[in-house]
Amino acid sequence: MKRVCPGFTLIELLIVISIIGLLFSFGLAQYMQFNRQQMLTQSAQELKNNLRYAQSKAMTGEKPAACGARALEGYKLVFISNKSYKIVAVCNVDINVRTNFFLRKNVEFDSASFPIQIQFKVLAQGVIGFRSLVLKHSVTNNTETVTVTESGEIR
């Protein structure tokens, strides 16, 4: 009489494990690409939020105590490097309001669009240094653009 042993052969198990390994590697690659895109998108959103913060401070004319008797001219973002910037109040001298914002890992300002500063004048009197800022992910070379128009619109 012939005995039948239910189960899988070694070759069947190796094939299944290979298929699972391939699916896992494709899934991991897609996740890494998604994660890099999210870092870029989040950096652009943080930059927009900080631009809006400086714009709202300038529109209300809220003067920091460190300005003293000097007149407030506006608020600006000063770009320190291709990965960092800060917000300062302009009262004949620059007074730090929020310092050293850093972009996320592998995200930087594109060197072609790298500005020195963008200033929002007091009481919506306009913008100095309006332009498009291009954020680039250094690994994937994907880009995200943040635009400040002459009228102060941030997109």
C-alpha positions, 0 to 999 in steps of 0.5 A: 500500500502506498502512503500519501503524505499531505504537504508541500514539496521543497520546490513549492515552498521555495517558489512561494517564498520567492513570490512573496519576496518579490511582492515585498520588494516592489511594495517597499520601493513604492513606499519609499517613493511615496515617503520621499514625495511626502517629505517634499510636499510637507516641506512646501506646506511648512514654507507656505505656512511660514510665509503666511505667518510673516504676511499676517504679522506684517498685515496687522502691523504687530511690532515686537517689543525689541523694535522699541520706538523704531517704526516697523517696516515689515516681516521677511523670510531670510534664507540662510542656506539652501536648506534653512531660513528664518523669519525676522521683523524689520525695524531699521534693523532685523530682529529675529522672530522665529529662527532657523527653520530647516527643510526635511531630509534630502529636500533643498531649495533649487539653486536656480530659484534660491532667493536671499529674502522675501519681505512683506511690507506693513499693512499690505503695502506689497512684497519685496522679493516676490518670486517662485521658490522651487523645492527639490528632493535631492534623491528623486529630483522631484520638485514642488513650487511655492509662489509669492506674487507681487500682490502677496498671494502665496500659492 
